[in-house]
Amino acid sequence: MDSDEALMAVKDGHKVLVASAAAQPQVLLEALRRRLRALQGISLFHMLPMLPEVPYLADDVAGKVCFQTCYPGSAVRACVNEGTGEFVPAFLSEYTDMTSRFGPDVALLQVSPPDKHGFCSLGVTVLQLKRAIEHASVVIAQINHKMPRTHGESFVHVSEITHFVEAEMEVAELPRPVIGETEKAIGSYIAGLIRDKDCLQLGIGAIPDAVLGFLTDKRGLGIYSEMFSDGVMELYEAGVIDNKHKNIHKGKMIATFVMGTRKFYDFIDDNPSILMLPSDVCNDPCNIGQNDRLISINSSVSVDLMGQAASDCIGTRQYSGVGGQVDFIRGAQRSKDGVSILAFPATAGKEGALSRIVAQHAAGTPITTTRNEIDYVVTEYGVARLKYKTLRERANELIAISHPDFRAELRDALKKFNW
C-alpha cells in the first residue's frame, strides 16, 4: 500500500519506534508527519536521526510528539537541550531491554526486498529492531531495493510485517571525513599501540579513518565493533584485515549497525564475511572479551586530570550519547591483553580556545567512563598511559599531552590538589 494508507495504523496514544542511523525510513517519516496532524499523545523513540531534517519535529506538527532518544545527532541536539525532546541515558548493550520497556505499538523500518523464502534484511541497522518487531502490534516496512542485504541476525520474515510500502531511494550515506594534520598525528600514535593479529573496535570519523590509514603494514587484524565504515572495507580488501585470529566469529567482521558511502553499501551487500548482530549480543562486554587482544578505540569531549572521561555532554548540555564506549572499554578489560584507548584533539572551540584535558569537569557534567577503566589517552601531542598510575602520575601524563598553551594552568591546578 502507499505510505499514507499504511500510517493510518498509527492511532492516538501510540508509541512509535523508528529505525535508526542510515536505515531511517524517510518515506514513512514523511507520511507520519502528515498523519500526526490528526493525532494526539504520540510517543516516538528514534536513536541517531541521520538526515538533517526530521519530519516529525516540523513546525506544522509541533507538540504532537513526545520525542525520545538515547543518542541525539546534530538534527535533534537542539531539540533535546531546549526541552522539546527527551534524552534517555543508556549503554548500547541495553537498547534491546530499553525497547521492551518503551513498549512500541508501531515499528517503522526500512528493509531489503524479500528473498525467495520470504526473508527481508534489516540491512545497515540491526540494533534493537528485532525486539521492536516482536513487541509491536503494527510493523510498517519501507521496502527499498537499494538497501544492502546483510547477513547474521538481520532477517525478518514477511509474516512479521503488517504493511509494506515500496519506495526505492538512496540509503543515507556518510561522507568520508576530512583528515587533517591533527588527526594524522593522533592516528599515528594509536597505530603504534596496535599489533599484528589484534582485534579492533573503532567508530567513524576522521580519527578512526586516520588510524586505519596507518595500519597498512599490519597483518592478521580482526574486527569486532558496534559499527564500522569505508576505512575497514579498504583494509579488508588490502588483506590487512582477515579475522582469522579471533576466538569467536572467526573469519567474520562484527557490527550491529554500519554507515558509509554507496561503495561501502555495495561491499556489505550479501557479503558473508560480515555478521550483523543485535546490540545486546554485539555489545555485551562478556562477548566482546572472549576475543583476545581486543583494542577499543573511542573518543571523548574532555578528560580531567584524574582520568575521568565526559564523552556525551558539554557541561550539562547533551551533545551525543554514551553509545557503546563503556561496553567496549569493559569488554577490553575482560579480553586477554586487551587495551582501551580514548583519542581526541587536545583543544576545542574557535581557534583551539578550550583545552579538552581539564583540571576538573564543569559542575554537573556527567562522567561517561570512570578513572578506573581507561588504559591510554591519545592526543596529537602523544600518548598518556593511565592504567595503574597514581593520581599524580596520571595527571602528569595527561598534562604532557595537553596543548602547550594550557600546561601551566593545569600544573597550577595539580599543585592545588596536593597530588
PyMOL commands that set and color helices and strands:
alter all, ss='L'
color gray80, all
select helices_A, chain A and resi 3-9+26-36+55-57+59-61+77-82+92-102+129-135+158-160+181-191+206-213+230-237+262-268+279-282+285-288+325-334+350-352+391-400+404-416
alter helices_A, ss='H'
color red, helices_A
select strands_A, chain A and resi 15-18+42-46+65-69+85-87+106-111+119-121+138-143+151-152+155-157+163-166+199-202+222-223+253-255+274-276+294-298+302-304+309-310+313-314+317-318+339-343+347-348+354-355+357-358+376-379+382-385
alter strands_A, ss='S'
color yellow, strands_A
deselect
rebuild
show_as cartoon
